[in-house]
Each structure stands twice: as C-alpha cells, then as structure tokens.
Amino acid sequence: MKKFFVLWSSQAASLFGSAVVQFALAWYLTKETGSATVLATALMVAMIPQIILGPFVGPLVDRWDRKKIMIFADLYVMLLTLVLVVLFYTDSVEIWHIYLIMIARAVGDTFQIPALGASIPMIVPGKNLVRANGLFQMLHNGIKVVGPPAGAFLMESLPMQGVLLVDIITAVIAVACLLPLAIPRPPRTTLAVKPDYFGDIKQGFHYIWGRRGLVILICMMALLIFFVAPASSLIPVLVNEHLEGDVLKLGWLTSASGIGGLLGGLLLGVWGGLSRRIHTAILGLMIMIPCSIGLGLTSPAIYYATTIPAMFFMGVGGSFFGAPSTAIMQSVVARDMQGRVFALYGSLVTAAFPLGLIIGGPVADTFGIRSLYFIASGAWLIILTLALFSKSLMNLEYQKVEENSTAESGVKDD
C-alpha cells in the first residue's frame, strides 16, 4: 500500500489547492456581482466538460500512460491558475475570464478523475480496494471541511493573486509525488492492437451495456446523486425556512455532513467493510434513508437531537455507499477498459447533479423544501428494494474475476 499512499498524498495536495481556488472564485463572484445567477452559472459551466467530453476522454485514458495523464492534468490546471494570477495582479480580470478558466480547469478534471480511478487497482491489491476508496472518501470529505475555512483565512490575509498561488504550490507538490511513482500499464484484454478511437468509444458503451449488474450499479449511483443534489445544495433554504435563518446552524449542518463523510471513509479505510462489498454499499443506503426522513422533519425543537445527527450520518452513509461501489467497478471491469467505464460513469453522475437541481428547485418551491427529503428517502427505499432483488447486482463483484487475475497478480501488497 506504500504506492497508494504516495498517490493519495498527491491527490490530497491537488484537491486542497483546487478547493481553495473554487472557494476564492465563488466568493469573488459573489462579492463583485451580488448575483446568485452569476454564481450558479459559474458552478454549472464547470460541469459541462465532464458531461460532454467524458465518453471521448475514456479511450485516451485506456491507451495513454495514466500516470502521465495525471501529471499533465495537474500542470495544465496550474498554468490556468497562473493565467488568473496574472489577470488579478494586473487588475484586468473580467467575469468571462473566470467562466472560461473554470471551464478549462474542468477539462483537466475530465482527464484526471478517470485516470485516477483506473490507476488505483493497478497499485492496490483487490482485497484492499474498499479500504483505498474509503480513504479517498475521507480525503474528499476532509477537503470539504477544511477547504472553505482555509480559503476564507487566506482571502483575509492575502490579495486574490496570493490566494491563487496556493494552487500552484500544491500542484507542484502533487506532481513531485507522482513523478517517482510507478503505475503499471494494464494488460491488453479489450483494446485492439491498431488504435481505433471511435471503435474504442463504441466498445466502452457495449462493455457496460452487456453487463446488467454493472448497468444497475452505475444507475444506482447516478440516481443517488440525482436526489442528493437538491437535498444537499438547498440546505441554506431549509435553514432559512425552518431553522429561523440562523447562519451558525447552517455552518454546523455543513460541517456535520463533511465530518460524517470523513469519519465514514476513515472507518472503511481501517475496517475494510463487510465481507461482500455490495452489502457495505447497501448498508450505506440503509443509513441514508432514515437520515433523509430526519432532515425532512427539521425544526428548531429537534435541531440538536435529530437534524445534526441526521446530517452527520448522511455523510457516513454516503461514504459507505460510494467507496465499495467504486471498488466493485475497479475489481470487475477489465483494467484496460476502466478509463472508458469511469469516464462514462463520470459523465452520467455529473449530469445527474444539475438535472436534480433543475427538477428539485421547482418541487421545493411548490411543495416546500422539506418535501425533497421525504421524496429522496422514498426513492432510495425503492432503489434499495429493487437492488436487493437483483441477482445481477448482488453477485456483480464475483463476476469477471478471472479476467483481472493476471493484473491483480502483479500488484504486491507492499
């Protein structure tokens, strides 16, 4: 696992820098324009590249060196941040500059994320994949907890260009961690000897569609995000309408979710989950359902007794669902197909987020914000029931083991 912790450290540096930049840019747009529409547009445009480009990036991730992809993605994003530093330093930055650079940064993530997901099983033994993904869940939630306060502190202490320089420093650290790391190339079991770009794209779709359990798992994860998106993004509305608009309560709720996800990921990193990965994912969903009901019952009288614990365990449940689900995909998908699978999965899940917001917003306005949490819990209960009766899903982690045995045999638990 030594190689894994080097990779984990690289991503910790990269994600921290990105979190600081995202917070700084969001706050800058808010202060300069005072427009929720401007901020929402910035957040939405940053999702466009992964939604559109994901299927076209996957074949490249499978054919190119995944370590080099991550290095060049970090360097590319670093150069974009440097452009912003110059624009702020010369006081020539415009709103459209920020939009354009946020879109361009998202292109780097479109390469980085599937390359990372496909690299983990090349350096982590199959038995430790849940632990590895649990530690990444811990990392992502930890960044959510410390990133905004760190960004706020830096913005109080430094000019905007100084804050952005943090991202450049963390990118250098990330690349320095990756350079000496050896990530094996996957054995070719699906790729044709002669490159066929569009054939590879088509093969990726056919690969997923031909595996019913994999289709169900990916759809489950997308549906989870679809219902999480409005429920999590509209927490400020819940606080404003049902918790007397107390901003401190909003802060505590946000922190509770992040800390729950962090501790849930850490627990998985140490424990490894149940003997069957799908059972751990099901457990995560079972935890989230009553938590969503608890949030739907939010009122000042039960804030400390119910609402904060519900947010905390919602974070725990999210880690319990996400880490083993990702580990299942990493263990059953052919190594030289994982770039395409993770890229397609990323496109679908990313698209589910804005779609959930587009539908969830009017629902909340019409039926009240608390209705979103009852709807989410009901939908997840239906998903859970269908999942339990799906043999294809429940037995997915035992499929195609023979296809990956060669690749796993080369991964030593060092």
C-alpha positions in Angstrom: 0.0 0.0 0.0 3.0 2.3 0.0 2.4 3.3 -3.6 -1.2 4.0 -2.8 -0.3 6.5 0.0 2.0 8.3 -2.4 -0.9 8.6 -4.8 -3.2 9.6 -2.0 -0.8 12.3 -0.9 -0.5 13.7 -4.4 -4.3 13.9 -4.7 -4.5 15.5 -1.2 -2.3 18.4 -2.3 -4.1 18.7 -5.6 -7.6 18.7 -4.1 -6.7 21.2 -1.4 -5.4 23.7 -3.9 -8.5 23.2 -6.1 -10.8 23.7 -3.1 -9.1 26.9 -2.1 -9.4 28.2 -5.7 -13.0 27.2 -6.0 -13.9 28.9 -2.8 -12.0 32.1 -3.7 -13.5 32.4 -7.1 -17.0 31.7 -5.8 -16.6 34.3 -3.1 -15.1 36.8 -5.6 -18.0 36.4 -8.0 -20.5 36.8 -5.1 -18.8 40.0 -3.8 -18.3 41.6 -7.2 -21.7 40.9 -8.7 -24.0 40.1 -5.8 -25.8 37.8 -8.2 -26.9 34.3 -7.4 -27.4 33.7 -11.1 -23.8 34.5 -11.9 -22.5 32.2 -9.2 -24.9 29.4 -10.2 -23.9 29.8 -13.9 -20.2 29.5 -12.9 -20.9 26.3 -11.0 -22.9 24.9 -13.9 -20.5 25.7 -16.6 -17.7 23.9 -14.7 -19.7 20.7 -15.1 -20.2 20.9 -18.8 -16.8 19.4 -19.9 -17.1 16.2 -17.9 -20.7 15.7 -19.1 -19.9 16.2 -22.7 -16.2 15.1 -23.0 -16.3 12.1 -20.7 -17.1 9.5 -23.4 -14.4 10.9 -25.7 -11.8 11.0 -23.0 -12.2 7.4 -21.8 -10.5 5.7 -24.7 -7.5 8.0 -24.4 -7.1 7.2 -20.7 -7.1 3.5 -21.6 -4.4 3.9 -24.3 -2.2 6.5 -22.7 0.0 6.3 -19.6 -2.3 7.1 -16.7 0.4 8.5 -14.5 1.4 10.9 -17.3 -2.2 11.9 -17.7 -2.5 12.9 -14.0 0.8 14.8 -14.1 -0.1 16.7 -17.3 -3.6 17.4 -15.9 -2.1 19.0 -12.8 0.4 21.0 -14.8 -2.3 22.1 -17.2 -4.5 23.3 -14.3 -1.5 25.0 -12.7 -0.9 27.0 -15.9 -4.6 28.1 -16.0 -4.3 29.3 -12.4 -1.1 31.2 -13.3 -3.1 33.0 -16.0 -5.6 34.0 -13.3 -2.8 35.2 -11.1 -1.6 37.5 -13.9 -5.1 38.8 -14.6 -5.7 39.6 -10.9 -2.2 41.1 -10.5 -2.7 43.4 -13.4 -6.3 44.2 -12.3 -7.6 43.2 -15.7 -9.8 40.2 -14.8 -13.3 40.0 -16.1 -16.2 37.7 -15.2 -16.0 36.0 -18.6 -12.3 35.3 -17.9 -13.3 33.4 -14.8 -16.0 31.5 -16.6 -13.6 30.5 -19.4 -10.9 29.3 -17.0 -13.3 27.4 -14.8 -14.5 25.5 -17.9 -10.9 24.9 -19.0 -9.9 23.7 -15.5 -12.8 21.2 -15.7 -11.4 19.8 -18.9 -8.3 18.8 -16.8 -10.5 17.1 -14.2 -12.2 15.2 -17.1 -8.9 13.5 -17.7 -7.7 13.4 -14.1 -10.6 11.7 -12.5 -11.0 8.6 -14.7 -7.2 8.2 -14.8 -7.1 8.2 -11.0 -9.9 5.7 -10.7 -8.3 3.4 -13.2 -4.8 3.7 -11.6 -5.9 2.6 -8.1 -6.5 -1.1 -8.9 -3.1 -1.2 -10.7 -1.3 -0.4 -7.4 -3.7 -1.7 -4.8 -4.4 -5.4 -4.2 -8.0 -6.3 -4.9 -8.7 -7.2 -1.2 -7.8 -3.6 -0.2 -9.8 -1.7 -2.8 -12.6 -0.8 -0.3 -10.0 0.5 2.1 -8.3 2.5 -0.6 -11.6 4.1 -1.8 -12.7 4.7 1.8 -9.5 6.7 2.4 -10.3 8.7 -0.8 -13.8 9.3 0.6 -12.2 10.5 3.8 -9.9 12.8 1.7 -12.8 14.3 -0.3 -14.9 15.0 2.8 -11.9 16.3 4.7 -11.2 18.8 1.9 -14.9 19.9 2.1 -14.4 20.6 5.9 -11.0 22.4 5.8 -11.0 23.9 2.3 -13.6 26.7 2.7 -12.2 27.9 6.1 -8.7 27.8 4.7 -9.8 29.8 1.6 -11.6 32.3 3.8 -8.5 32.7 6.0 -6.2 33.2 3.0 -8.6 35.7 1.4 -8.4 37.7 4.6 -4.6 37.6 4.7 -3.6 37.8 1.0 -4.6 39.5 -2.2 -6.5 37.4 -4.6 -3.4 36.5 -6.7 -1.7 35.4 -3.5 -4.6 33.0 -2.7 -4.4 31.6 -6.2 -0.7 30.9 -5.8 -1.6 28.3 -3.2 -3.0 26.2 -6.0 0.2 26.5 -8.0 2.3 25.4 -4.9 0.0 22.4 -4.3 0.1 21.4 -7.9 3.9 21.3 -7.8 3.7 19.1 -4.7 1.2 16.8 -6.4 3.4 16.4 -9.5 6.5 15.8 -7.3 4.7 13.0 -5.5 3.7 11.4 -8.8 7.0 11.6 -10.6 8.8 8.7 -8.8 5.6 6.6 -8.5 5.5 3.6 -10.8 1.9 2.8 -12.1 1.9 -0.3 -14.3 0.2 -0.2 -17.6 -2.8 -2.6 -17.8 -2.5 -5.8 -19.9 -4.5 -5.5 -23.1 -7.6 -7.7 -22.9 -10.1 -5.4 -24.8 -8.1 -2.9 -26.8 -7.3 -3.6 -30.4 -3.7 -3.6 -31.4 -4.3 -1.0 -34.0 -5.8 2.2 -32.4 -9.4 2.7 -33.4 -10.6 5.8 -31.4 -14.3 5.6 -32.3 -14.3 1.9 -32.1 -12.9 2.2 -28.6 -15.8 4.5 -27.6 -18.4 2.2 -29.1 -16.7 -0.8 -27.3 -17.0 1.1 -24.0 -20.7 1.5 -24.3 -21.2 -2.1 -25.4 -19.0 -3.3 -22.5 -21.2 -1.6 -19.9 -24.5 -2.3 -21.6 -23.6 -6.0 -21.9 -23.2 -6.4 -18.1 -26.5 -5.9 -16.4 -25.2 -5.8 -12.9 -22.8 -3.0 -13.9 -25.6 -1.0 -15.6 -27.7 -1.3 -12.4 -24.8 -0.2 -10.2 -24.0 2.8 -12.3 -27.7 3.8 -12.5 -28.0 3.4 -8.7 -25.1 5.8 -8.2 -26.5 8.3 -10.6 -29.9 8.2 -9.0 -28.4 8.7 -5.6 -26.7 11.8 -6.9 -29.9 13.0 -8.6 -31.7 13.0 -5.3 -28.8 14.2 -3.2 -28.1 17.2 -5.4 -31.2 19.3 -4.5 -31.3 18.0 -0.9 -27.7 19.0 -0.2 -27.5 22.1 -2.3 -30.7 23.7 -0.9 -29.7 23.2 2.8 -29.5 27.0 3.1 -33.2 27.2 2.1 -34.0 24.6 4.8 -32.2 26.6 7.4 -33.8 29.9 6.3 -37.4 28.5 6.3 -37.3 26.0 9.2 -34.3 27.0 11.4 -35.0 30.7 11.8 -32.4 31.6 9.2 -29.6 31.1 11.7 -26.3 31.1 9.7 -24.5 29.3 12.6 -26.9 26.4 12.3 -26.1 26.3 8.6 -22.4 26.1 9.3 -22.9 23.3 11.8 -25.0 21.3 9.4 -22.4 21.6 6.6 -19.6 20.6 9.0 -21.6 17.7 10.3 -22.0 16.2 6.9 -18.4 16.6 6.0 -17.2 15.2 9.3 -19.5 12.3 8.9 -18.2 11.5 5.5 -14.6 11.9 6.7 -15.1 9.5 9.6 -17.1 7.1 7.5 -14.2 7.0 5.0 -11.6 6.6 7.7 -13.6 3.7 9.3 -13.7 1.9 5.9 -10.0 2.6 5.5 -9.3 0.8 8.7 -12.1 -1.8 8.7 -12.5 -2.6 5.0 -16.2 -3.0 5.1 -18.3 -6.2 5.2 -17.1 -9.3 3.5 -19.3 -8.6 0.5 -18.7 -5.1 -0.9 -22.3 -4.8 -2.2 -23.5 -5.4 1.4 -21.5 -2.4 2.6 -23.0 -0.3 -0.2 -26.5 -1.4 0.8 -25.7 -0.6 4.4 -24.8 2.9 3.4 -28.1 3.4 1.6 -29.9 2.0 4.6 -28.2 4.6 6.8 -29.1 7.4 4.4 -32.9 6.7 4.2 -33.8 7.5 7.9 -31.4 10.4 7.8 -33.2 11.9 4.9 -36.5 11.5 6.8 -34.9 13.2 9.8 -33.9 16.2 7.7 -37.5 16.4 6.4 -38.7 16.7 10.0 -36.3 19.6 10.7 -37.5 22.2 13.2 -35.8 24.3 15.9 -37.1 22.0 18.6 -35.3 18.9 17.3 -32.3 20.6 15.7 -29.7 19.2 18.1 -31.4 15.9 18.7 -32.3 15.0 15.1 -31.1 17.4 12.4 -27.4 17.5 13.2 -27.1 13.7 13.8 -29.1 13.1 10.5 -26.5 15.3 8.6 -23.6 13.5 10.3 -24.9 10.0 9.5 -25.9 11.1 6.0 -22.2 11.7 5.4 -21.3 8.3 6.9 -23.8 6.6 4.7 -22.5 8.4 1.6 -19.0 7.1 2.2 -20.3 3.6 3.0 -22.2 3.6 -0.3 -19.6 5.3 -2.5 -16.4 3.5 -1.6 -17.5 -0.1 -2.0 -19.4 0.7 -5.2 -16.3 2.2 -6.8 -14.3 -0.8 -5.5 -16.7 -3.2 -7.2 -16.3 -1.4 -10.5 -12.5 -1.4 -10.2 -12.5 -5.1 -9.4 -14.8 -6.4 -12.1 -14.0 -4.1 -15.1 -11.1 -5.1 -17.3 -8.0 -3.0 -16.5 -7.7 -1.6 -20.0 -11.4 -0.8 -20.1 -11.6 1.2 -16.8 -10.7 4.6 -18.3 -13.8 4.3 -20.6 -16.0 3.0 -17.9 -15.1 5.6 -15.3 -15.3 8.4 -17.9 -18.8 7.3 -18.9 -19.8 6.9 -15.3 -18.4 10.3 -14.5 -20.5 11.9 -17.3 -23.7 10.3 -16.2 -23.2 11.1 -12.5 -22.1 14.7 -13.2 -25.2 15.2 -15.5 -27.4 13.9 -12.7 -26.4 16.7 -10.3 -27.6 19.7 -12.4 -30.7 17.7 -13.5 -31.6 17.1 -9.9 -31.2 20.8 -9.1 -33.3 21.8 -12.2 -36.2 19.5 -11.1 -35.7 19.8 -7.3 -35.9 23.6 -7.2 -39.4 23.9 -8.6 -40.5 20.9 -6.4 -39.2 22.7 -3.3 -40.9 25.9 -4.3 -44.2 24.2 -4.9 -44.4 21.6 -2.1 -41.9 23.1 0.4 -38.2 22.4 0.9 -38.8 19.5 3.4 -40.7 17.6 0.7 -37.3 17.0 -1.1 -36.1 14.9 1.8 -39.2 12.8 2.0 -39.1 12.2 -1.8 -35.4 11.3 -1.6 -36.0 8.8 1.2 -38.9 7.2 -0.6 -36.9 7.0 -3.9 -33.9 5.4 -2.1 -36.2 2.9 -0.4 -37.5 1.8 -3.8 -33.9 1.7 -5.2 -32.8 -0.4 -2.2 -35.7 -2.8 -2.6 -35.1 -3.3 -6.3 -31.4 -3.7 -5.6 -31.9 -6.5 -3.1 -34.0 -8.5 -5.6 -31.4 -8.1 -8.4 -29.2 -11.1 -8.7 -27.1 -9.4 -11.3 -26.2 -6.6 -8.9 -25.9 -8.7 -5.8 -23.5 -11.1 -7.5 -21.7 -8.5 -9.6 -18.5 -8.5 -7.5 -18.0 -12.2 -8.2 -18.1 -11.8 -12.0 -15.1 -11.4 -14.3 -12.6 -12.2 -11.6 -10.7 -14.4 -14.0 -10.3 -11.5 -16.4 -8.4 -9.5 -13.9 -6.5 -12.2 -12.1 -3.4 -11.6 -14.3 -3.4 -7.9 -13.5 -4.0 -8.4 -9.8 -1.2 -10.9 -9.5 1.2 -8.2 -10.4 0.1 -5.9 -7.6 2.0 -6.6 -4.4 0.8 -5.6 -1.0 3.8 -3.5 -0.2 
